[in-house]
Amino acid sequence: MTVVDTLALQHRLVADVHGEVNGSLRLDAARKRFGLPRYSAHHALTDAIAAAELLLAQVAELEQKLGRDLLLRDLSPKRSG
């Protein structure tokens, strides 16, 4: 099964060369980084919309960094080993 985790994607986008992240990976902080509007937290519908909008912003940034359209496997968590 393929999963897409916006938290894992955000970590990949903001981690330094050592894998360290300065700042928060919380949904509201990640959305702020992309200039997305604020929503009230902890409501199922608004949290789902907020996460979906974040995913679209993350995909756009990853496509720009890679210089190509993304494939679903590009969004899967990286496996170690």
Backbone atoms as SQL, in Angstrom:
CREATE TABLE atoms (id INTEGER PRIMARY KEY, chain TEXT, resi INTEGER, resn TEXT, atom TEXT, x REAL, y REAL, z REAL);
INSERT INTO atoms VALUES
  (1, 'A', 1, 'MET', 'N', 0.840, -1.175, 0.000),
  (2, 'A', 1, 'MET', 'CA', 0.000, 0.000, 0.000),
  (3, 'A', 1, 'MET', 'C', 0.889, 1.244, 0.000),
  (4, 'A', 2, 'THR', 'N', 0.524, 2.205, -0.795),
  (5, 'A', 2, 'THR', 'CA', 1.248, 3.460, -0.859),
  (6, 'A', 2, 'THR', 'C', 0.542, 4.489, 0.010),
  (7, 'A', 3, 'VAL', 'N', 1.327, 5.181, 0.819),
  (8, 'A', 3, 'VAL', 'CA', 0.781, 6.245, 1.655),
  (9, 'A', 3, 'VAL', 'C', 1.511, 7.543, 1.355),
  (10, 'A', 4, 'VAL', 'N', 0.834, 8.638, 1.595),
  (11, 'A', 4, 'VAL', 'CA', 1.446, 9.966, 1.462),
  (12, 'A', 4, 'VAL', 'C', 1.280, 10.644, 2.808),
  (13, 'A', 5, 'ASP', 'N', 2.390, 11.014, 3.422),
  (14, 'A', 5, 'ASP', 'CA', 2.401, 11.621, 4.746),
  (15, 'A', 5, 'ASP', 'C', 2.914, 13.050, 4.624),
  (16, 'A', 6, 'THR', 'N', 2.028, 14.032, 4.836),
  (17, 'A', 6, 'THR', 'CA', 2.443, 15.428, 4.699),
  (18, 'A', 6, 'THR', 'C', 3.505, 15.805, 5.727),
  (19, 'A', 7, 'LEU', 'N', 3.502, 15.172, 6.897),
  (20, 'A', 7, 'LEU', 'CA', 4.532, 15.436, 7.900),
  (21, 'A', 7, 'LEU', 'C', 5.899, 14.982, 7.388),
  (22, 'A', 8, 'ALA', 'N', 5.959, 13.777, 6.822),
  (23, 'A', 8, 'ALA', 'CA', 7.221, 13.265, 6.276),
  (24, 'A', 8, 'ALA', 'C', 7.686, 14.123, 5.096),
  (25, 'A', 9, 'LEU', 'N', 6.760, 14.543, 4.253),
  (26, 'A', 9, 'LEU', 'CA', 7.127, 15.415, 3.133),
  (27, 'A', 9, 'LEU', 'C', 7.673, 16.744, 3.634),
  (28, 'A', 10, 'GLN', 'N', 7.029, 17.304, 4.648),
  (29, 'A', 10, 'GLN', 'CA', 7.493, 18.579, 5.193),
  (30, 'A', 10, 'GLN', 'C', 8.889, 18.432, 5.771),
  (31, 'A', 11, 'HIS', 'N', 9.141, 17.334, 6.442),
  (32, 'A', 11, 'HIS', 'CA', 10.481, 17.087, 6.986),
  (33, 'A', 11, 'HIS', 'C', 11.502, 17.054, 5.862),
  (34, 'A', 12, 'ARG', 'N', 11.188, 16.357, 4.765),
  (35, 'A', 12, 'ARG', 'CA', 12.105, 16.300, 3.620),
  (36, 'A', 12, 'ARG', 'C', 12.350, 17.681, 3.038),
  (37, 'A', 13, 'LEU', 'N', 11.318, 18.526, 3.022),
  (38, 'A', 13, 'LEU', 'CA', 11.451, 19.843, 2.415),
  (39, 'A', 13, 'LEU', 'C', 12.254, 20.820, 3.267),
  (40, 'A', 14, 'VAL', 'N', 12.199, 20.683, 4.577),
  (41, 'A', 14, 'VAL', 'CA', 12.837, 21.692, 5.432),
  (42, 'A', 14, 'VAL', 'C', 14.076, 21.203, 6.170),
  (43, 'A', 15, 'ALA', 'N', 14.378, 19.915, 6.112),
  (44, 'A', 15, 'ALA', 'CA', 15.539, 19.382, 6.834),
  (45, 'A', 15, 'ALA', 'C', 16.836, 19.892, 6.202),
  (46, 'A', 16, 'ASP', 'N', 17.819, 20.126, 7.056),
  (47, 'A', 16, 'ASP', 'CA', 19.121, 20.535, 6.548),
  (48, 'A', 16, 'ASP', 'C', 19.887, 19.303, 6.062),
  (49, 'A', 17, 'VAL', 'N', 21.121, 19.491, 5.664),
  (50, 'A', 17, 'VAL', 'CA', 21.912, 18.385, 5.114),
  (51, 'A', 17, 'VAL', 'C', 22.148, 17.269, 6.121),
  (52, 'A', 18, 'HIS', 'N', 21.996, 17.574, 7.408),
  (53, 'A', 18, 'HIS', 'CA', 22.175, 16.564, 8.455),
  (54, 'A', 18, 'HIS', 'C', 20.848, 15.942, 8.883),
  (55, 'A', 19, 'GLY', 'N', 19.767, 16.340, 8.226),
  (56, 'A', 19, 'GLY', 'CA', 18.458, 15.801, 8.559),
  (57, 'A', 19, 'GLY', 'C', 17.801, 16.488, 9.736),
  (58, 'A', 20, 'GLU', 'N', 18.409, 17.566, 10.218),
  (59, 'A', 20, 'GLU', 'CA', 17.858, 18.302, 11.357),
  (60, 'A', 20, 'GLU', 'C', 16.847, 19.340, 10.881),
  (61, 'A', 21, 'VAL', 'N', 15.807, 19.538, 11.675),
  (62, 'A', 21, 'VAL', 'CA', 14.772, 20.512, 11.354),
  (63, 'A', 21, 'VAL', 'C', 14.752, 21.577, 12.434),
  (64, 'A', 22, 'ASN', 'N', 14.892, 22.833, 12.027),
  (65, 'A', 22, 'ASN', 'CA', 14.742, 23.946, 12.948),
  (66, 'A', 22, 'ASN', 'C', 13.326, 24.458, 12.801),
  (67, 'A', 23, 'GLY', 'N', 12.590, 24.476, 13.878),
  (68, 'A', 23, 'GLY', 'CA', 11.211, 24.940, 13.814),
  (69, 'A', 23, 'GLY', 'C', 10.241, 23.786, 13.875),
  (70, 'A', 24, 'SER', 'N', 8.990, 24.138, 13.739),
  (71, 'A', 24, 'SER', 'CA', 7.904, 23.186, 13.912),
  (72, 'A', 24, 'SER', 'C', 7.499, 22.520, 12.598),
  (73, 'A', 25, 'LEU', 'N', 7.094, 21.274, 12.698),
  (74, 'A', 25, 'LEU', 'CA', 6.532, 20.554, 11.553),
  (75, 'A', 25, 'LEU', 'C', 5.014, 20.444, 11.673),
  (76, 'A', 26, 'ARG', 'N', 4.436, 21.133, 12.634),
  (77, 'A', 26, 'ARG', 'CA', 2.985, 21.084, 12.835),
  (78, 'A', 26, 'ARG', 'C', 2.264, 21.606, 11.597),
  (79, 'A', 27, 'LEU', 'N', 1.029, 21.160, 11.421),
  (80, 'A', 27, 'LEU', 'CA', 0.240, 21.525, 10.245),
  (81, 'A', 27, 'LEU', 'C', 0.162, 23.040, 10.067),
  (82, 'A', 28, 'ASP', 'N', -0.140, 23.764, 11.128),
  (83, 'A', 28, 'ASP', 'CA', -0.276, 25.220, 10.996),
  (84, 'A', 28, 'ASP', 'C', 1.047, 25.875, 10.618),
  (85, 'A', 29, 'ALA', 'N', 2.158, 25.400, 11.157),
  (86, 'A', 29, 'ALA', 'CA', 3.467, 25.964, 10.817),
  (87, 'A', 29, 'ALA', 'C', 3.848, 25.641, 9.372),
  (88, 'A', 30, 'ALA', 'N', 3.561, 24.421, 8.936),
  (89, 'A', 30, 'ALA', 'CA', 3.866, 24.040, 7.554),
  (90, 'A', 30, 'ALA', 'C', 3.045, 24.878, 6.581),
  (91, 'A', 31, 'ARG', 'N', 1.771, 25.080, 6.888),
  (92, 'A', 31, 'ARG', 'CA', 0.907, 25.896, 6.028),
  (93, 'A', 31, 'ARG', 'C', 1.406, 27.341, 5.978),
  (94, 'A', 32, 'LYS', 'N', 1.848, 27.860, 7.109),
  (95, 'A', 32, 'LYS', 'CA', 2.351, 29.241, 7.163),
  (96, 'A', 32, 'LYS', 'C', 3.560, 29.401, 6.249),
  (97, 'A', 33, 'ARG', 'N', 4.437, 28.390, 6.225),
  (98, 'A', 33, 'ARG', 'CA', 5.631, 28.432, 5.365),
  (99, 'A', 33, 'ARG', 'C', 5.254, 28.608, 3.887),
  (100, 'A', 34, 'PHE', 'N', 4.125, 28.036, 3.493),
  (101, 'A', 34, 'PHE', 'CA', 3.670, 28.128, 2.106),
  (102, 'A', 34, 'PHE', 'C', 2.721, 29.302, 1.872),
  (103, 'A', 35, 'GLY', 'N', 2.463, 30.098, 2.913),
  (104, 'A', 35, 'GLY', 'CA', 1.569, 31.243, 2.760),
  (105, 'A', 35, 'GLY', 'C', 0.103, 30.850, 2.634),
  (106, 'A', 36, 'LEU', 'N', -0.243, 29.674, 3.141),
  (107, 'A', 36, 'LEU', 'CA', -1.631, 29.214, 3.082),
  (108, 'A', 36, 'LEU', 'C', -2.429, 29.821, 4.227),
  (109, 'A', 37, 'PRO', 'N', -3.736, 30.003, 4.042),
  (110, 'A', 37, 'PRO', 'CA', -4.548, 30.632, 5.091),
  (111, 'A', 37, 'PRO', 'C', -4.665, 29.758, 6.332),
  (112, 'A', 38, 'ARG', 'N', -4.919, 30.397, 7.463),
  (113, 'A', 38, 'ARG', 'CA', -5.107, 29.686, 8.731),
  (114, 'A', 38, 'ARG', 'C', -6.531, 29.169, 8.831),
  (115, 'A', 39, 'TYR', 'N', -6.660, 28.013, 9.448),
  (116, 'A', 39, 'TYR', 'CA', -7.960, 27.408, 9.741),
  (117, 'A', 39, 'TYR', 'C', -8.015, 27.108, 11.228),
  (118, 'A', 40, 'SER', 'N', -9.217, 26.982, 11.761),
  (119, 'A', 40, 'SER', 'CA', -9.375, 26.486, 13.124),
  (120, 'A', 40, 'SER', 'C', -8.930, 25.034, 13.142),
  (121, 'A', 41, 'ALA', 'N', -8.140, 24.685, 14.144),
  (122, 'A', 41, 'ALA', 'CA', -7.594, 23.333, 14.225),
  (123, 'A', 41, 'ALA', 'C', -8.551, 22.392, 14.945),
  (124, 'A', 42, 'HIS', 'N', -8.320, 21.113, 14.755),
  (125, 'A', 42, 'HIS', 'CA', -9.004, 20.032, 15.466),
  (126, 'A', 42, 'HIS', 'C', -10.480, 19.910, 15.122),
  (127, 'A', 43, 'HIS', 'N', -10.781, 20.161, 13.871),
  (128, 'A', 43, 'HIS', 'CA', -12.113, 19.904, 13.330),
  (129, 'A', 43, 'HIS', 'C', -11.867, 19.045, 12.100),
  (130, 'A', 44, 'ALA', 'N', -12.483, 17.896, 12.037),
  (131, 'A', 44, 'ALA', 'CA', -12.153, 16.904, 11.012),
  (132, 'A', 44, 'ALA', 'C', -12.176, 17.465, 9.599),
  (133, 'A', 45, 'LEU', 'N', -13.218, 18.185, 9.239),
  (134, 'A', 45, 'LEU', 'CA', -13.328, 18.681, 7.876),
  (135, 'A', 45, 'LEU', 'C', -12.265, 19.724, 7.571),
  (136, 'A', 46, 'THR', 'N', -12.078, 20.702, 8.453),
  (137, 'A', 46, 'THR', 'CA', -11.080, 21.740, 8.174),
  (138, 'A', 46, 'THR', 'C', -9.662, 21.173, 8.236),
  (139, 'A', 47, 'ASP', 'N', -9.402, 20.212, 9.113),
  (140, 'A', 47, 'ASP', 'CA', -8.084, 19.580, 9.142),
  (141, 'A', 47, 'ASP', 'C', -7.816, 18.829, 7.834),
  (142, 'A', 48, 'ALA', 'N', -8.826, 18.158, 7.302),
  (143, 'A', 48, 'ALA', 'CA', -8.659, 17.429, 6.035),
  (144, 'A', 48, 'ALA', 'C', -8.399, 18.390, 4.877),
  (145, 'A', 49, 'ILE', 'N', -9.144, 19.490, 4.832),
  (146, 'A', 49, 'ILE', 'CA', -8.929, 20.488, 3.782),
  (147, 'A', 49, 'ILE', 'C', -7.544, 21.112, 3.923),
  (148, 'A', 50, 'ALA', 'N', -7.171, 21.440, 5.156),
  (149, 'A', 50, 'ALA', 'CA', -5.863, 22.047, 5.401),
  (150, 'A', 50, 'ALA', 'C', -4.734, 21.119, 4.961),
  (151, 'A', 51, 'ALA', 'N', -4.854, 19.835, 5.264),
  (152, 'A', 51, 'ALA', 'CA', -3.832, 18.867, 4.870),
  (153, 'A', 51, 'ALA', 'C', -3.787, 18.700, 3.351),
  (154, 'A', 52, 'ALA', 'N', -4.948, 18.694, 2.709),
  (155, 'A', 52, 'ALA', 'CA', -4.996, 18.557, 1.249),
  (156, 'A', 52, 'ALA', 'C', -4.349, 19.759, 0.564),
  (157, 'A', 53, 'GLU', 'N', -4.642, 20.951, 1.041),
  (158, 'A', 53, 'GLU', 'CA', -4.020, 22.154, 0.464),
  (159, 'A', 53, 'GLU', 'C', -2.510, 22.144, 0.691),
  (160, 'A', 54, 'LEU', 'N', -2.097, 21.700, 1.876),
  (161, 'A', 54, 'LEU', 'CA', -0.659, 21.595, 2.152),
  (162, 'A', 54, 'LEU', 'C', -0.001, 20.619, 1.191),
  (163, 'A', 55, 'LEU', 'N', -0.630, 19.477, 0.973),
  (164, 'A', 55, 'LEU', 'CA', -0.070, 18.491, 0.045),
  (165, 'A', 55, 'LEU', 'C', 0.125, 19.089, -1.347),
  (166, 'A', 56, 'LEU', 'N', -0.851, 19.836, -1.828),
  (167, 'A', 56, 'LEU', 'CA', -0.709, 20.464, -3.149),
  (168, 'A', 56, 'LEU', 'C', 0.475, 21.419, -3.183),
  (169, 'A', 57, 'ALA', 'N', 0.667, 22.195, -2.128),
  (170, 'A', 57, 'ALA', 'CA', 1.804, 23.117, -2.059),
  (171, 'A', 57, 'ALA', 'C', 3.119, 22.342, -1.996),
  (172, 'A', 58, 'GLN', 'N', 3.156, 21.270, -1.227),
  (173, 'A', 58, 'GLN', 'CA', 4.369, 20.456, -1.123),
  (174, 'A', 58, 'GLN', 'C', 4.722, 19.811, -2.459),
  (175, 'A', 59, 'VAL', 'N', 3.727, 19.302, -3.162),
  (176, 'A', 59, 'VAL', 'CA', 3.961, 18.692, -4.474),
  (177, 'A', 59, 'VAL', 'C', 4.537, 19.726, -5.434),
  (178, 'A', 60, 'ALA', 'N', 3.989, 20.923, -5.443),
  (179, 'A', 60, 'ALA', 'CA', 4.499, 21.978, -6.323),
  (180, 'A', 60, 'ALA', 'C', 5.955, 22.288, -6.008),
  (181, 'A', 61, 'GLU', 'N', 6.310, 22.361, -4.728),
  (182, 'A', 61, 'GLU', 'CA', 7.704, 22.641, -4.371),
  (183, 'A', 61, 'GLU', 'C', 8.628, 21.495, -4.764),
  (184, 'A', 62, 'LEU', 'N', 8.200, 20.264, -4.521),
  (185, 'A', 62, 'LEU', 'CA', 9.030, 19.122, -4.905),
  (186, 'A', 62, 'LEU', 'C', 9.213, 19.037, -6.413),
  (187, 'A', 63, 'GLU', 'N', 8.153, 19.320, -7.170),
  (188, 'A', 63, 'GLU', 'CA', 8.284, 19.326, -8.635),
  (189, 'A', 63, 'GLU', 'C', 9.288, 20.379, -9.080),
  (190, 'A', 64, 'GLN', 'N', 9.249, 21.533, -8.454),
  (191, 'A', 64, 'GLN', 'CA', 10.199, 22.590, -8.800),
  (192, 'A', 64, 'GLN', 'C', 11.630, 22.164, -8.460),
  (193, 'A', 65, 'LYS', 'N', 11.817, 21.564, -7.293),
  (194, 'A', 65, 'LYS', 'CA', 13.156, 21.112, -6.889),
  (195, 'A', 65, 'LYS', 'C', 13.686, 20.016, -7.799),
  (196, 'A', 66, 'LEU', 'N', 12.821, 19.087, -8.199),
  (197, 'A', 66, 'LEU', 'CA', 13.243, 17.968, -9.041),
  (198, 'A', 66, 'LEU', 'C', 13.274, 18.320, -10.525),
  (199, 'A', 67, 'GLY', 'N', 12.562, 19.368, -10.899),
  (200, 'A', 67, 'GLY', 'CA', 12.527, 19.776, -12.293),
  (201, 'A', 67, 'GLY', 'C', 11.711, 18.853, -13.176),
  (202, 'A', 68, 'ARG', 'N', 10.740, 18.176, -12.577),
  (203, 'A', 68, 'ARG', 'CA', 9.891, 17.258, -13.344),
  (204, 'A', 68, 'ARG', 'C', 8.598, 17.016, -12.581),
  (205, 'A', 69, 'ASP', 'N', 7.618, 16.424, -13.287),
  (206, 'A', 69, 'ASP', 'CA', 6.385, 16.019, -12.620),
  (207, 'A', 69, 'ASP', 'C', 6.702, 14.901, -11.631),
  (208, 'A', 70, 'LEU', 'N', 5.995, 14.904, -10.528),
  (209, 'A', 70, 'LEU', 'CA', 6.206, 13.864, -9.522),
  (210, 'A', 70, 'LEU', 'C', 5.434, 12.598, -9.863),
  (211, 'A', 71, 'LEU', 'N', 5.975, 11.497, -9.413),
  (212, 'A', 71, 'LEU', 'CA', 5.293, 10.216, -9.458),
  (213, 'A', 71, 'LEU', 'C', 4.853, 9.897, -8.037),
  (214, 'A', 72, 'LEU', 'N', 3.854, 9.036, -7.901),
  (215, 'A', 72, 'LEU', 'CA', 3.368, 8.691, -6.577),
  (216, 'A', 72, 'LEU', 'C', 4.498, 8.161, -5.696),
  (217, 'A', 73, 'ARG', 'N', 5.389, 7.397, -6.273),
  (218, 'A', 73, 'ARG', 'CA', 6.495, 6.846, -5.474),
  (219, 'A', 73, 'ARG', 'C', 7.413, 7.943, -4.927),
  (220, 'A', 74, 'ASP', 'N', 7.443, 9.118, -5.569),
  (221, 'A', 74, 'ASP', 'CA', 8.247, 10.226, -5.064),
  (222, 'A', 74, 'ASP', 'C', 7.685, 10.756, -3.741),
  (223, 'A', 75, 'LEU', 'N', 6.413, 10.487, -3.480),
  (224, 'A', 75, 'LEU', 'CA', 5.757, 10.989, -2.279),
  (225, 'A', 75, 'LEU', 'C', 5.760, 9.985, -1.140),
  (226, 'A', 76, 'SER', 'N', 6.150, 8.759, -1.421),
  (227, 'A', 76, 'SER', 'CA', 6.166, 7.720, -0.394),
  (228, 'A', 76, 'SER', 'C', 7.303, 7.971, 0.582),
  (229, 'A', 77, 'PRO', 'N', 7.092, 7.581, 1.833),
  (230, 'A', 77, 'PRO', 'CA', 8.189, 7.734, 2.811),
  (231, 'A', 77, 'PRO', 'C', 9.416, 6.966, 2.340),
  (232, 'A', 78, 'LYS', 'N', 10.565, 7.542, 2.588),
  (233, 'A', 78, 'LYS', 'CA', 11.814, 6.877, 2.219),
  (234, 'A', 78, 'LYS', 'C', 12.029, 5.696, 3.152),
  (235, 'A', 79, 'ARG', 'N', 12.392, 4.565, 2.567),
  (236, 'A', 79, 'ARG', 'CA', 12.655, 3.370, 3.375),
  (237, 'A', 79, 'ARG', 'C', 14.141, 3.272, 3.622),
  (238, 'A', 80, 'SER', 'N', 14.499, 2.900, 4.826),
  (239, 'A', 80, 'SER', 'CA', 15.910, 2.711, 5.134),
  (240, 'A', 80, 'SER', 'C', 16.271, 1.240, 4.912),
  (241, 'A', 81, 'GLY', 'N', 17.530, 1.042, 4.555),
  (242, 'A', 81, 'GLY', 'CA', 18.019, -0.327, 4.413),
  (243, 'A', 81, 'GLY', 'C', 17.879, -0.884, 3.110);
